[in-house]
């Protein structure tokens, strides 16, 4: 039993009920002729008659054996069946339905060997068709578009379907095969191969004798495009060579010499509908060539004699042609060629006298050598640079997807683009392409899947089973594992020979030969053919096999977790494990254990998206409340590390709601409060102060004294309400010392520093932040290590150690760059914030491009630094005289605005208004309320105070300046020159202004000195 994408055909006689009035023998004879004729047409087009029922025929194309063009074959068969019917009885008509979709194929089944929803829909299409009409499902239309004419889109109501079924009426066939490349890509990466073909042509002209060029490559790798480019080049040659093209067909009747037919039609100027008399007149003495054009000109000749005369006439025709001008003969898809055609081409190259180039394209499994004077051109997938050039005009996300998915196969690229256009992900606006966000899963187009599935079905049974088992394992697999899964041996050398796999020199599993499947889409095609129940058993068996072997697989936990989880997918357990409850329970437990283990490892490596995916898969497998709460809790922690505020809250609140353990509930309240206070800049709207206060209170009421959760709750309180005093931070610090928990001590010391800063005790705060470096060697978490490097920056600014502040910002950035997009935003934002404080707006402007990239990368997780940093860049542009650029940055900041952050966001707006001389806006901004909670009140204090001093001075508000400035005059520090300047301006005291200028210069704040 296998799963396949196939096309199903239902044909039903209309008017057959009247036959019952005839003699039953006559009726039976007519139906026998009908079934025989219909079966002949189905089989002629490569289909399989599934069954006859009453006066109806059901046939499948692409099942049991896969066909790459099953939709085209089915439609051609439908037209042929309809055309054949009048031969049997003019009173009868057919109504036909054709539909493409996923089916299950079981040749051992007693009734239908093809089942699935695609079959049911096909039957409904047939039932809704009018007499003489062929209704086609939309998926078939997509697969055969360009080869057939279809009517306008329509819908039918189908029993058992909640939505109408889209369909179209089939018109006429308009091409023998579906045209490819609706969205033609540039010709890239084949210069060397094109040169080889040109050299073969020039050799044919120079030597005056035929040359044969074999162009070999996998389906879609670019054989036809290479030949077409050669044709374009030859058309520009001064000797004006003729180019004739013929294609070998994969199905149909009288197709042996089909390429000859197409060449003759072009050479003689014959249209497809030319009459026998016209053809005979054009052929003249070479009438025997009419055999290729469907004429019965053999007479009483023996078939072998007719063949010889046909070959002689063909050679004679080409001799005549090349005597006038060089000729290039392109024969495509030679892998479909039959022996007589191969013999004719070999004789052509051997016996024609004159400049003739024969170019034959074929897939690598062609066994024909071609005889003498052969140039072989083997096409491999495009390399990285050429693959990128192929899609250079598309949006970046689409480029990345296509390069990864198509892996250098131009046909796959074109078909994937067409699929993205059909699904609305990609659209063309004039010369530009626009794209929406890619969905989580993009289905492989039927055209691509059909090509790959057909190749796979040509393998011997054991090797096909081996490739499918390898696809279960993944792109990389081991021979021993495959043998275990199929309980048989296989010829892996054959899989290499047929270009399915590559051997790896090294193996990560001891004493096991390792291979890689060449193309990711081959993995998909092979895997999709396996029934779901068998997939589950194979996944479980492979996970067991891995754990039984010594290995060097670094991420073995993720590998094993994936396969155990796939073995017990909730939607498939009824198919895979019915009646095997103990096995199911065992594998579910293993899947749950390994998913959590893999998630923990992924979290430690900051592969947070992977960790969340693993935990999401683990949650439905939890058997107890304790296990569910544990997974939800871990999920919340990962979201916190990713700075995803809302998902963090939802996960933690879900865990709180589910647990019935007061101790666990207290720990959860401590965690949700701690992370909310630690990362308080990640909500579109700042949380209400009372919300976190409540969590802290609940945590403190439910956690034991001197416990880690209690310390976390105390740290949350001191960071959330730093103005409330140091008591909570001091107690948290004492608990952390007792527990000898380095990460907890670091957080507690950080809280003490924040409390001191908010209280204006800047030296005290700096000391606590710098003390955290004592713990650096004991802490491996890069999130904490990055924070340790950034924490002392404000203290460095306060004391005038600007070089150290810059060094710490760069060190923080280097660590953050390796973590999440949110961390990377912090990395560049903190560098901007240092330069903001130093008045280096030119440096801020130079960082704009990097900042904008970081902001766009971080859009999934809100951050107050998104709009704030953009506003800083707007200030830099405004000061540089680029008002329009400043407005654009300000508008982008407004699009990302976050409510409830007070002066954290208002300060850059004050700076911007001052740069514009808009004092009304300055006054409005200063009147806005500030927030009284959050760690950022300490971090941004110097930026806020210095801006307010400048703003009040610009407004000549002496009372406000006196209140704000005087506390900063006691000793030399970063804020004192700002205070002196503001006081000098409102008091009209030049001595204060001069002192301010001197202190700015002593700090190296030259821009501030120049503007004072």
ROKOL-922162 format. One record per residue (C-alpha): residue in three letters; x, y, z. Coordinates in steps of 0.001 Angstrom, whole numbers, plus 500000, padded with zeros to 6 digits. Layout:
! residues N
ALAXYZ ...
END
This chain:
! residues 1012
UNK500000500000500000 UNK501292503472499086 UNK500191507104499070 UNK500404508943495755 UNK499265512055493968 UNK497293510754490998 UNK494588511835488581 UNK491322509918488540 UNK488867509720485642 UNK485199508732485842 UNK483278508245482578 UNK479605507331482467 UNK477403506560479462 UNK474417508870478976 UNK471406507350477221 UNK472340503755477961 UNK469072503059479773 UNK467360502972476373 UNK469576500065475394 UNK467550497877477689 UNK464766497860475100 UNK467120496074472662 UNK467917492424472707 UNK470119491712475788 UNK472773490048473640 UNK472989493145471476 UNK473191495348474564 UNK475922493177476038 UNK477886493247472794 UNK477661497051472632 UNK478779497454476233 UNK481657495036475616 UNK482782497133472648 UNK482360500285474752 UNK484465498946477618 UNK487122497639475235 UNK487346500973473401 UNK487479503013476594 UNK490061500697478152 UNK492197500968475021 UNK492189504763475216 UNK493021504720478917 UNK495892502302478411 UNK497154504140475310 UNK497601507221477489 UNK499364505307480234 UNK496439504967482645 UNK495058501938484441 UNK491410500905484336 UNK490414500696487973 UNK487017499122487405 UNK483923498913485242 UNK480665499418487077 UNK477390499140485190 UNK477968501438482235 UNK480700503533483907 UNK484487503416483738 UNK486912504473486464 UNK490587504882485597 UNK493671506132487414 UNK496715507915486004 UNK499821507967488172 UNK498688504923490121 UNK499758502264490773 UNK502956503528489070 UNK503704507253489400 UNK503660509390486251 UNK505103512885486130 UNK502410514057483670 UNK499419512123485026 UNK497052515100484776 UNK497893515719481099 UNK497519512041480281 UNK494127511816481984 UNK492788514849480119 UNK494111513578476793 UNK492476510226477500 UNK489172511927478352 UNK489155513749475014 UNK490095510551473158 UNK487329508573474888 UNK484750511182473962 UNK485981511256470358 UNK485902507446470129 UNK482328507014471301 UNK480527507859467996 UNK482268504865466403 UNK480241502657468748 UNK476834504332468619 UNK475741507831467583 UNK472954507657470176 UNK475337507523473121 UNK477186510310474936 UNK479691510411477754 UNK479892512598480769 UNK483323512612482353 UNK484911513888485555 UNK488677514268486047 UNK490279515134489377 UNK493762515176490900 UNK494671514597494528 UNK496119512384497235 UNK495092508735496992 UNK495994505499498680 UNK496986502720496285 UNK496620499088497312 UNK496935496646494433 UNK495932493780496739 UNK492563495339497552 UNK489558493238496587 UNK487536496177495256 UNK489072499535494346 UNK492860499720494373 UNK492670503556494509 UNK490833505280497362 UNK490663508753498808 UNK488729511996498722 UNK490082512753495241 UNK488143509704493971 UNK484913510815495638 UNK485228514337494252 UNK485895512948490777 UNK482661510939490946 UNK480754514115491919 UNK482292515980488967 UNK481176513259486599 UNK477665513253488050 UNK477392517050487591 UNK478719517048484020 UNK476272517562481164 UNK476103514926478370 UNK479219515263476256 UNK480909517464478878 UNK484169516897480756 UNK484381518597484178 UNK487872519005485626 UNK488910519667489221 UNK490952522798489891 UNK494068520901490953 UNK494081519098487585 UNK493640522430485816 UNK496668523819487627 UNK498762520768486749 UNK497883520836483026 UNK497538524562482447 UNK498823525589479011 UNK498406522169477414 UNK494578522354477332 UNK491903524972476949 UNK489554525292479938 UNK486292527089480419 UNK485625529720483092 UNK485805528849486791 UNK482669527202488151 UNK481542525369491283 UNK479422522317491973 UNK477728521181495142 UNK479091517823496285 UNK477530515534498832 UNK479611515347501988 UNK481461518594501210 UNK480913521687503351 UNK482168523944500549 UNK481382523859496820 UNK483957522100494634 UNK485727524399492125 UNK486007523045488586 UNK486256523992484914 UNK484938522545481652 UNK487584520954479438 UNK487905522336475912 UNK490475521217473362 UNK494094520143473668 UNK496375522985472569 UNK499849521449473105 UNK501323517974473364 UNK502917518814476719 UNK502372521493479321 UNK504472524585478559 UNK506863525293481411 UNK508300528491482718 UNK505275530813482882 UNK507573533060484935 UNK510741532668482896 UNK513995533001484801 UNK517279534398483461 UNK519755532026481850 UNK522623531706484338 UNK525453529399485279 UNK525713527466481997 UNK528307529435480010 UNK530784526545479863 UNK528153524056478723 UNK526844526460476080 UNK530400526930474799 UNK530735523149474382 UNK527614523034472213 UNK528781525989470131 UNK532156524268469663 UNK530361521113468438 UNK528403523170465919 UNK531523524971464701 UNK533320521642464344 UNK530412520309462233 UNK530661523380459970 UNK534457523328459836 UNK534751519597459104 UNK531587519326457012 UNK530326516252458862 UNK527716515583461579 UNK528376516024465287 UNK526255514662468124 UNK525955516420471480 UNK524271514553474344 UNK522957516878477052 UNK522300514807480169 UNK520789515894483438 UNK518035515327485956 UNK514514516539485258 UNK514318520313485446 UNK518041520952485632 UNK517955523091482467 UNK518518520854479417 UNK515779522412477292 UNK516765525933478310 UNK520377525258477325 UNK519233523974473928 UNK516974527012473472 UNK519856529375474243 UNK521947527523471654 UNK519160528064469131 UNK519125531800469877 UNK522882531980469335 UNK522756530020466083 UNK520022532307464759 UNK522516535174464920 UNK525250533392462940 UNK526051534887459509 UNK525661531509457763 UNK522047531394459055 UNK521827527703460028 UNK518385526120460201 UNK517121524835463560 UNK514620521983463707 UNK513127520682466953 UNK511390517421467804 UNK510329515932471115 UNK509971512315472195 UNK506631511654473868 UNK506066509528476935 UNK502647508207475891 UNK500245507881472990 UNK499986505809469809 UNK502242506064466723 UNK504809508048468689 UNK507988506132467813 UNK509015508675465200 UNK507239511666466730 UNK510380513872466715 UNK510794513082462999 UNK507150514081462462 UNK507720517461464115 UNK510938518075462173 UNK509229517192458892 UNK506293519480459579 UNK508667522370460192 UNK511045521530457327 UNK508218521172454803 UNK506053523976456176 UNK503166521652457021 UNK500532522610459569 UNK499031520092462011 UNK495838519880459959 UNK497468519380456545 UNK495623516953454271 UNK497097513719452935 UNK497263515139449414 UNK499138518239450623 UNK501606516110452576 UNK502174513795449626 UNK502766516750447331 UNK505365518223449674 UNK507140514886450158 UNK507362514132446438 UNK509711511178445822 UNK510132510705449574 UNK506522509660450169 UNK507636506926452565 UNK508347509662455149 UNK504573510031455359 UNK504693507099457816 UNK505876509576460456 UNK502959511882459573 UNK500261509252460000 UNK499840508289456348 UNK499458504670455238 UNK502153504725452572 UNK503847501402453302 UNK501617499464450965 UNK502577495811450773 UNK506129496417451936 UNK507491494199454681 UNK507817496262457884 UNK511617495911457829 UNK511756497005454212 UNK509487499957454975 UNK511754500906457865 UNK514862500805455683 UNK513244502928452970 UNK512009505356455636 UNK515557505684457037 UNK517036506137453555 UNK514545508869452710 UNK515294510653456009 UNK519042510620455342 UNK518431511831451796 UNK516257514701453061 UNK518914515832455534 UNK521657515546452907 UNK519662517903450722 UNK519093520313453622 UNK522735520541454774 UNK523887521075451193 UNK522089524443451308 UNK523002525571454867 UNK524179524126458182 UNK521437522404460160 UNK520959521980463901 UNK518605519190464915 UNK517349519232468503 UNK515705516052469817 UNK514373516471473345 UNK513532513890476010 UNK515490511056474462 UNK514931508968477604 UNK511451508298476152 UNK512862507248472740 UNK512189503783471372 UNK514859501617469748 UNK513942502431466075 UNK514384506149466698 UNK517720505603468449 UNK518909503545465480 UNK517764506250463052 UNK519622509009464915 UNK522778506927465150 UNK522618506330461384 UNK521926510034460835 UNK525167511033462543 UNK527073508339460685 UNK525751508803457131 UNK524656512397456528 UNK527232514342454497 UNK527468517944455582 UNK527383520376458519 UNK524796518853460866 UNK524634519192464645 UNK522315516809466471 UNK521620517847470065 UNK519830515184472115 UNK518625515945475644 UNK517960513139478092 UNK517997512173481734 UNK521088510471483165 UNK519586506972482949 UNK519745507014479118 UNK521835503994478073 UNK522297505017474410 UNK525854506079473586 UNK525045507757470264 UNK527874506225468227 UNK530757508363466975 UNK531613512100467206 UNK529782512523470488 UNK530200515438472878 UNK528687514708476277 UNK527442517651478350 UNK526352516755481867 UNK524298519333483753 UNK524473519532487532 UNK522238521742489699 UNK523261525393489702 UNK525820526428492295 UNK525160528936495069 UNK526001532154493193 UNK524159531113490036 UNK521148529934492054 UNK521027533318493779 UNK521312535105490437 UNK518393533036489139 UNK516035534612491704 UNK517770537972492220 UNK514658539980491224 UNK512431538451493922 UNK511862539658497512 UNK514564538488499928 UNK512387536053501905 UNK511239534386498691 UNK514818534260497371 UNK516009532483500496 UNK513118530014500387 UNK513639529173496707 UNK517406528758497005 UNK517011526402499967 UNK514067524456498557 UNK514975524137494870 UNK518696523549495458 UNK519809524806492079 UNK517146523140489896 UNK515697525839487585 UNK512490523897486835 UNK511806523473490542 UNK512379527221490969 UNK509886528071488214 UNK507262525647489496 UNK507636526882493074 UNK507270530483491884 UNK504133529505489968 UNK502751527802493072 UNK503478530867495219 UNK501727533075492659 UNK498708530754492506 UNK498369530791496306 UNK498686534594496529 UNK502000534619498405 UNK503798536256495475 UNK502487538720492927 UNK503884540893490192 UNK503304544649490184 UNK504667545886486867 UNK508371545052486850 UNK508483544467490614 UNK507622541403492655 UNK505803541730495968 UNK505312539035498589 UNK503353538432501755 UNK504710536328504600 UNK505412532735503652 UNK503104530206505322 UNK504650527706507739 UNK504415524994505116 UNK504582525437501356 UNK503337522375499491 UNK505543520905496792 UNK503865521532493400 UNK502280518448491846 UNK504479518899488769 UNK507668518625490837 UNK506321515855493004 UNK505239513912489912 UNK508692514100488327 UNK510365512836491476 UNK507780510157492262 UNK507999508769488723 UNK511784508424489035 UNK511419506709492394 UNK508879504242491008 UNK511408503129488386 UNK513624501714491140 UNK513565497989491926 UNK511253497178494841 UNK514005496749497462 UNK515831499935496500 UNK512575501889496422 UNK511742500619499919 UNK515270501575501024 UNK514924505110499661 UNK511571505531501395 UNK513022504275504681 UNK515954506655504228 UNK513464509503503746 UNK511897508615507099 UNK515315508898508723 UNK515958512242507049 UNK518226513679504415 UNK521221511984506054 UNK520877508264506745 UNK522872505147507558 UNK522839501832505705 UNK522419499747508861 UNK519385501749509910 UNK517753501321506517 UNK518373497568506559 UNK516816497395510015 UNK513765499372508916 UNK513058497342505765 UNK514235494012507244 UNK516148493430504025 UNK519284494431502173 UNK519436496942499320 UNK521841498001496603 UNK522977501415497805 UNK525435501614494900 UNK522415501580492568 UNK520873504511494466 UNK524155506369493978 UNK524359505404490327 UNK520854506722489698 UNK521755510013491395 UNK519422509652494364 UNK522076509625497096 UNK525692510584497763 UNK528062508652499982 UNK529589510571502905 UNK533251509901503641 UNK532798510316507364 UNK530013508850509494 UNK528678510071512802 UNK527635506564513797 UNK530416504111514436 UNK530914501364511836 UNK527977502614509737 UNK528175503888506158 UNK526496507280505941 UNK524723508719502880 UNK522890511904501987 UNK519848512105499724 UNK520883514506496973 UNK517788516688496923 UNK515508517745499770 UNK512462517480497506 UNK513362513846496813 UNK513086513275500552 UNK509583514786500481 UNK508502512777497455 UNK509784509464498849 UNK508333510118502299 UNK504927511169501002 UNK504508507779499323 UNK504595505878502635 UNK501237505176504323 UNK500891507007507624 UNK500636503868509726 UNK503886502512508305 UNK505567505906508737 UNK504809505793512453 UNK506354502344512891 UNK509439503322510875 UNK509966506460512958 UNK509743504479516192 UNK512093501791514906 UNK514695504346513823 UNK514670506133517189 UNK515195502788518906 UNK518034502013516478 UNK519857505303517159 UNK519785504744520914 UNK521224501281520431 UNK524325502533518559 UNK527448504461519609 UNK527246507801517798 UNK528721511238517337 UNK525455513012516622 UNK525641516235518619 UNK521914516830518615 UNK520894513232519235 UNK518201514296521680 UNK516482516385518992 UNK516839513563516449 UNK515404510918518760 UNK512685513289520010 UNK511557514044516460 UNK511240510390515498 UNK509468509284518669 UNK507081512234518329 UNK506366511390514681 UNK505636507810515759 UNK502793508989518022 UNK501332511917516105 UNK497845512335517636 UNK496173512502514227 UNK497691509175513150 UNK497597506952516247 UNK494286505374515227 UNK495915504176512008 UNK499217503087513514 UNK498574501685516974 UNK495033500319517139 UNK495071497256519397 UNK498654497996520519 UNK497925500166523546 UNK501015499184525557 UNK503374500015522683 UNK501580503310522134 UNK501872504250525818 UNK505560503333525836 UNK506363505382522745 UNK504313508328523987 UNK506308508355527209 UNK509574508186525259 UNK508461510964522948 UNK507489513185525886 UNK510778512579527699 UNK512982513195524656 UNK511041516232523463 UNK511575517930526825 UNK515208516905526891 UNK515761518235523371 UNK513929521462524209 UNK516211522003527210 UNK519316521548525031 UNK517941523852522347 UNK517198526509524973 UNK520752526338526296 UNK521996526902522731 UNK519503529786522299 UNK517790527943519449 UNK514545529246520888 UNK512256528635517922 UNK513332524979517950 UNK512791524781521699 UNK509262526169521396 UNK508437523771518573 UNK509627520813520657 UNK507628521921523698 UNK504542522475521565 UNK504799518870520399 UNK505356517647523949 UNK502280519288525489 UNK499621516972523963 UNK501665513964525129 UNK501627514961528814 UNK499840512336530911 UNK499482514185534217 UNK498741517698535423 UNK502285517912536750 UNK503700517129533310 UNK501426519671531594 UNK502345522380534078 UNK506025521566533596 UNK505796521951529808 UNK503804525192530066 UNK506340526538532558 UNK509269525686530261 UNK507399527246527364 UNK506974530451529344 UNK510685530537530189 UNK511657530165526528 UNK509269532968525527 UNK510857535140528214 UNK514340534484526844 UNK512962535468523447 UNK511481538686524916 UNK508019537609523735 UNK505912539207526474 UNK502365538208525601 UNK503144534537524832 UNK505189534406528047 UNK502271535647530105 UNK499818533290528395 UNK502000530236529012 UNK502690531091532653 UNK499071531975533363 UNK497983528675531802 UNK500411526846534099 UNK499086528755537124 UNK495493527936536179 UNK496251524217535777 UNK498304523504538886 UNK496681522400542110 UNK499938522632544086 UNK500247525838546185 UNK504036525606546252 UNK504272525324542471 UNK501753528143542086 UNK503925530387544268 UNK506996529531542178 UNK505083530361538997 UNK503977533722540379 UNK507590534420541306 UNK508760533599537786 UNK506099535623536012 UNK506797538619538229 UNK510578538252537926 UNK510679538029534127 UNK508083540803533753 UNK510200543144535861 UNK513446542014534253 UNK512152542579530684 UNK509656545361531274 UNK510106547002527870 UNK508517544286525728 UNK504799545108525846 UNK502934547275523359 UNK501315548781526453 UNK503246548907529696 UNK501585546574532224 UNK499723548191535084 UNK501952548493538122 UNK499341546763540285 UNK499417543624538091 UNK503048542816538822 UNK502628543999542438 UNK499891541380542840 UNK502067538609541400 UNK504893539558543759 UNK502553539523546743 UNK501156536106545795 UNK504655534732545321 UNK505903536048548676 UNK502837534578550410 UNK503422531089548957 UNK507193530582548809 UNK509415529375551672 UNK511814531768553365 UNK515342531807551961 UNK514195530052548770 UNK515117530919545222 UNK511500531735544227 UNK511268534171547160 UNK514489535898546069 UNK513114536149542523 UNK509931537787543805 UNK511964540274545863 UNK514137541117542865 UNK510963541660540827 UNK509638544052543490 UNK512858546093543631 UNK513157546356539820 UNK509467547093539328 UNK509231549667542144 UNK512842550901542488 UNK511725554138544146 UNK510238552115547040 UNK513677551586548539 UNK516445549001548798 UNK514937546613551389 UNK513623544023548904 UNK516880544030546912 UNK518958543670550081 UNK516937540655551270 UNK517147539065547797 UNK520902539585547855 UNK521172537888551251 UNK519156534850550067 UNK521262534545546918 UNK524438534582549044 UNK523068531785551229 UNK522081529694548211 UNK525440530377546521 UNK523531530861543255 UNK525714532979540958 UNK522944533893538497 UNK520626534860541343 UNK523352536905543050 UNK524005538726539780 UNK520313539608539445 UNK520107540729543078 UNK523191542975542771 UNK521755544404539559 UNK518516545206541410 UNK520497546984544148 UNK522268549050541490 UNK518961550028539827 UNK517433551053543158 UNK520500553208543913 UNK520391554886540489 UNK516708555756540770 UNK517428557212544224 UNK520168559391542720 UNK522974557435544442 UNK524857556983541180 UNK528248555993542620 UNK526561553378544788 UNK524635552033541821 UNK527770551920539666 UNK529581549894542344 UNK526879547235542432 UNK526744546930538648 UNK530521546611538387 UNK530633544047541174 UNK528680541649538955 UNK531899541006536982 UNK533116539007540006 UNK530523536368539032 UNK531197536286535295 UNK533283533094535336 UNK530534531258537233 UNK527776532131534739 UNK527403530442531368 UNK524034531887530292 UNK524898534366527491 UNK521776536419528219 UNK523070537168531718 UNK526660537597530534 UNK525530540197527994 UNK523588542053530684 UNK526600542053533042 UNK528602543882530380 UNK525927546517529742 UNK524915547218533348 UNK527924549425534324 UNK527604551678531269 UNK525433554259533037 UNK527925554379535917 UNK530757554933533452 UNK528843557811531871 UNK528189559341535297 UNK531876559346536177 UNK533101560450532754 UNK534695557140531704 UNK533275557346528198 UNK535875555087526586 UNK535004552333529036 UNK531302552865528311 UNK531948552370524599 UNK534079549265525259 UNK531362547704527383 UNK528711548505524753 UNK530794546756522085 UNK531418543756524365 UNK527688543513525073 UNK526954543738521342 UNK529407540926520554 UNK527581538559522929 UNK524074539705521910 UNK524854539221518200 UNK524893535450518699 UNK521482535274520413 UNK517991536359519301 UNK516873539228517028 UNK515710541015520180 UNK519170540707521715 UNK520729541978518496 UNK518456545015518617 UNK519650545672522162 UNK523228545372520928 UNK522990548233518447 UNK520515550224520571 UNK522850550367523557 UNK525659551620521324 UNK523245554318520087 UNK522313555198523662 UNK525956555699524601 UNK526498558017521626 UNK523247559845522476 UNK524626560661525921 UNK527935561787524425 UNK526217564012521881 UNK527882562137519018 UNK524941562428516647 UNK527187561809513656 UNK527943558326515049 UNK524237557803515717 UNK523553558608512061 UNK526259556190510927 UNK524547553400512884 UNK521131554070511311 UNK521276551412508577 UNK522294548715511027 UNK519631549855513473 UNK516865549778510867 UNK517856546239509882 UNK517782545160513543 UNK514359546754514039 UNK512893544963511015 UNK514407541665512153 UNK512880542139515614 UNK509309543006514646 UNK507910539757516057 UNK508775540781519629 UNK507858544342520643 UNK510584546367522328 UNK510574549922523589 UNK513977550255521926 UNK512391549790518479 UNK510698553230518388 UNK513192554880520754 UNK516226554032518623 UNK514481555149515446 UNK513746558478517129 UNK517421558867518037 UNK518298558382514360 UNK515616560959513486 UNK517351563460515798 UNK520668562767514069 UNK519113563356510638 UNK517373566552511773 UNK520622567959513169 UNK522314567030509900 UNK519768569049507932 UNK517944566044506457 UNK514456566992507616 UNK512584564634505264 UNK514648561626506385 UNK514020562624509996 UNK510257562741509374 UNK510324559289507778 UNK512160557824510773 UNK509750559520513158 UNK506756558099511260 UNK508258554598511379 UNK508762555007515140 UNK505103555990515494 UNK504064552836513641 UNK505911550821516309 UNK504767552997519216 UNK504325551536522684 UNK502126553065525350 UNK502881553741529001 UNK506666554219528846 UNK506698557905529727 UNK510023559727529403 UNK511719556618528015 UNK510058557400524679 UNK509273561080525214 UNK512906562158525748 UNK514028561516522131 UNK510901563349520987 UNK511926566313523156 UNK515374566242521526 UNK513751566154518091 UNK511459569094518891 UNK514427571099520209 UNK516376570396517012 UNK513398571748515037 UNK512963574758517291 UNK509369573692517995 UNK508978574978521550 UNK505223574370521647 UNK505891570678521051 UNK508639570752523670 UNK506217572206526208 UNK503537569648525321 UNK505918566730525703 UNK507182567949529082 UNK503605568059530352 UNK502973564377529618 UNK502849562029532624 UNK505820559777533320 UNK505643556155534397 UNK506749555439537940 UNK507740551806537552 UNK510222549731535538 UNK513996549281535448 UNK514412551740532570 UNK513828554631534963 UNK517381553964536132 UNK518984553176532763 UNK517692556254530921 UNK517963558687533827 UNK520885560703532396 UNK519306561033528975 UNK516019562093530559 UNK517517564630532988 UNK519897566240530463 UNK517096566610527898 UNK514715568083530438 UNK517341570614531555 UNK517927571707527959 UNK514171571831527318 UNK513303573914530397 UNK516156576282529548 UNK514882576658525979 UNK511442577473527390 UNK513101579922529828 UNK511303578150532684 UNK513515579272535581 UNK511511577544538307 UNK511731574168536600 UNK515442574581535871 UNK516198575497539483 UNK514315572430540722 UNK515961570053538268 UNK519497571495538176 UNK520525572287541737 UNK520745568623542987 UNK523448567973540357 UNK525825570788541299 UNK527419569240544374 UNK530300567439542662 UNK531775566878539225 UNK529677564385537212 UNK528155563938533789 UNK525009565965534590 UNK526691568989536208 UNK527641570830532964 UNK524049570396531722 UNK522806571829535026 UNK525273574730534868 UNK524302575557531279 UNK520592575527532048 UNK521037577707535150 UNK523288580121533284 UNK520678580558530561 UNK517657581146532789 UNK519664583305535276 UNK521373585157532409 UNK524672584369534168 UNK527598584125531711 UNK529872582729534415 UNK527669579650534799 UNK527602579234531031 UNK531394579514530823 UNK531820576925533603 UNK529450574615531741 UNK531449575026528529 UNK534695574285530365 UNK533291571138532032 UNK531838569857528760 UNK535314570182527233 UNK536948568481530193 UNK534616565504529612 UNK535341565521525885 UNK531758566488525017 UNK532837568836522251 UNK529447569168520560 UNK527830570219523840 UNK530674572653524455 UNK530278574142520984 UNK526541574666521469 UNK526940576235524945 
END
